Amino acid sequence: MQYIDIHPHIISDDEKKYPPAPLFGKRSDWSQERPSTVESLIAAMDAAGVAKAAVVHSSTTYGFDNSYVVDGCNAYKDRLVAVGSVDMLADDVPQVIKRWADAGLAGLRIFTGGSTKDFDPSELDNPKSFRAWEMCAELGLPMCIQTGPIGLPQVRMLAEKFPNVNIILDHLGRPDVLDGPPYANAQSLFDMADLPNLFMKLTPRIFGDVKKEKASAQTFFPKVVEAFGANRLAWGSNFPTSPGTLAEILATAQAGLSSLSVQDREWIFGKTALSLYPALA
């Protein structure tokens, strides 16, 4: 089975060349406590048996400056592609996206909140941002969205308005699964399954949540596969944001998905990633 990670991060150890300028003005704790250069990521991938990765730009370190994620991934083109962030509301956003794509960016991400800020989905349905989505459709770039259940109505609107853009929901959209089967509290997530261009990213957050209260991996993940299909699910490590080595994070995911068929796991751990980021092939 080929393992491809679609959610690690990298942080440079050269702050003169790549100066931190975090989005919202607050740098994330993890990027200071557990920084990982591209070389460190490659070493961690080798140790864990991870073949390739789509590396997600750290907005909470560099804001909209994708220089390090692009430079780092370009240095390992046989194994890495870069996923960056831009100011979706900027007047020149189409030109900015084209420039970064020409430099090597293989996908984009919208960070509406998370480790340093509460979620604010208002940017998602701002008509000013639609020019960015049109450019993604033109260039064939997938778009990751970091939001919680509060942003799902906006995600549905975007998926329907831009059917030619593959949308990847970071951290599975952070559903509440603690009530256990039939997971009524997560129904807003399952209601999104009819959107063919919507993909789900399975990260340590959900593998931790299914071990709490009435939830279980054996009851939750088969339900997700039944709703979305394994070909719309992909694994992401969130390394080094999530604690532990990459090998430990992968082992947790393997254990969490052990109740699924080999075919389903082949999609989640590799084949879906290749469909989203063909350059990794």
N, C-alpha and C positions, 0 to 999 in steps of 0.2 A: 504494500500500500504506500502510495506517495503522499507525504505530508507537506501541505502548503499552508502557511500562516498568513492570514489577511489582516492582522491587526497588531503587529509589534511597532514600537517607536524607537527612534534613535536620537541621541543628544550629543552634540559635539563637545570635545574637551578643549576646544580652542575658541574662547569667548571673544577674542579680538576679531577673528575671521567671521565668526557666526555669533554676533551679540544677541543675548536674550532680549526680547521685546514682547512679553506675553499679552495675549488677548485679554481684554478687560483690566489690564494693569496688574494682575496678580499671578505670579508664577506658581505652578503646581508644586506641591511638596515632593512628589515622587521624582520629578525631573532634577531636583537638587539632591535628594537622598540616594536615588538609584539610577544615576545617568548611565546610559549605555551607548557607546559609539557604534558606528556601523561595523567596525572591526570586531567589537565585542558581540554584536548581534550575530555575525557570521560564525564566530567561535561557539556561541550558544546553540545556533542551528546545527552545527556539525556535531556537537555533543548530544543533542536531542534527536538527531536523525530527521531534521526538518530540511527538505530539499530546497524550497524556494519561499519567498515571502513578498507580499504587497505591504510596504512599510508606510505607516500612517504618520504624517507630519504632526508634530506636537505644537498645537495652537497655543497651549498654555506655557510654552517656552518661547516660541518665535513669532507668534501672531500670524501675519500673512506672508512672512518671508520664508519661502520654501527652499531656500538655497541649500541648506544642509541635507534635507531628505533627497533632493534631486542629485546633488553632487555625490552623496554617499551611495545611492542606488546606481548611479551611472558608473561608479567604480567597480560594481559587481553586477553588470548587466545580465550575466548568465543566470543569476539567482534572485535578483531583486527588481521590483518596480516601485515607483514612488506615488503616493497618494497625498495631495496637497490641499491647502485651503486658500481661498481668496475672499476679498470683500465683495460679497454678492450684490451689494447695493451701490458699488462704485460706478461712476459714469462710464469708465472705460473697461468694465469687467470683461466684455467679450475679448478685447485685445489682450488683456492680462492673461486670461485663460489660454488663448492661443499661444502667447509667448512662453508660458510655462510648459504647455504641451510640446512645443517645439524643442524645449530644453530637456524633455524626458518625462514629464509628468504623465502618469497612466490613469489617473482618476482624481476625483475631488471629494472633499468632505466639508459638511456644514456642522459647526460646533455651536449648538444653541444653549449649551449649559453642561454642567458636569462637576468636575472636581473643584472648580473655583467659582462657580456661579450657578444660581438656580436656572431651571429651564425657562426659556422665553421663545416660544415658537412663532412670534410675530414676524420674524424675518422670513419665514418659510412662505407665507402667502402675500408678501409685499410684491406688488406687480413690478417694481424696479428690478427685482432679482430674476425675473423671467428671461431676461436677455442672456443671463449666465446659463440657464437651463437650455435655451435654444442652441448655445454654443456647444454645450455638452452633447446634445443630440447630433449636431453637425460633425463633431470630432469623434463620436463614439466613446465618450468618457463616462464611466459609471459614477454615481454620486452617493457617498455615504452620508447618512444623517444621524447625528447624535441628538436624540431627544428621548423623552419619556412618554407615557400614555397621553399626557396633555397635548402632545404634538401630533398624535395620529390622524386627526381630521385633516390637518394641513398636509401630512404625508400622502393621504389618499387623494387629495386634490391635485398634488403635484404628479403623482403616479398616473392619474387619469389625463391630466393636461399634457404630460410629456411621456407618452407611451413608449417612445423610442429610447428613453434614458433608463438604464437599469439603476434602481435605487436599492441601496444596502442599508438596512436598519441596524445601526450599531447596538451591540449588547442586547439584541433581540427586542429592542424598544423598552427594556427594563420593566417587564410585566410583573405584577404581583401574583406569585404562585403559591403563597403560603397557605391558602385555604385548601389546597390539594384537589384531587379529582372531584368533579369534572373541570376544575380550574375556572370557575365562574368569574373570579376577579380579573382574569386575563382575557375575558371574552372580547374586549376591544381589539386585542392583538389578533386573535383568531378570525375576527371579522374582516381582517385585511387580506385574507388568503385568496380572494378572488382577483387580486391585482397581479397579472402575470409578470410584470416587470419589477416586483418587489421581492427582494432577497433578505434573508435573515442571517445575522452574524452571531454565532454562539461563542461567548467569551467566558472567562472565569467567574464573572458576576452571576450568570445563570447556573453554572455548575455548583456554585456555593449555595445559591438560593434553593435549589431542589433538594438540599440536605436538611432544610429547616422545616419545623412544624409539620404540616400534613403533606407537604410536597415530597415527591421522590423522582429520581431520574427515570425509573422503570415505568412510571405512569405519565410523566410529563413529555419526555422527548418523543415517544411513539405518537403522541397526540399532535405534536408540532409537525412531525414528518407526514402524518396522515393529512393534515391541513394544507401544508405548503409544498410537500414533496421534498425529498432529500436533495434534488437538483436545484433547489432554491435556498439551501442552507449551507453555510460555510463556517469553518472554525477560525477563530482569531485568538491569539494568546494574550493580548494586552500586556505583553512583556516590554519593559520592566515595570510598567505601572502597577500591575498586580504582583504581589510578593511571590518569591520562589524562583527557582531556575526555570528556564524554558522547558527542560526535560520534565520537571515536576508538574508544570502547568499542562503539558501535553498528556502526561500520565493521568491527570485528573479528568481531562476531557475524554480520554480513551475509556476510563472506567465509567464515566457518566453515560457514554453512548454504547456501552457494551451490550445492551439489550436489543440494539438495532441490528439489521442484517449487514453482512459484509458489504453488499452492494450499496446500501444506504451510507455506510461509513466511508466507502470509497468516494462518494460524492462530497460528503461533508468535509472530509479531510484533504481533498485535493481537486476533484474534477469540477466542482462548482467554482472554485477559485480560478481555474483555467478558463472557464466560460466567461467569467467577469473580467479577467485580466489576461487576454490572449497572448500578450507579450511574454508572459511567464512560460508559455509553451516553447 
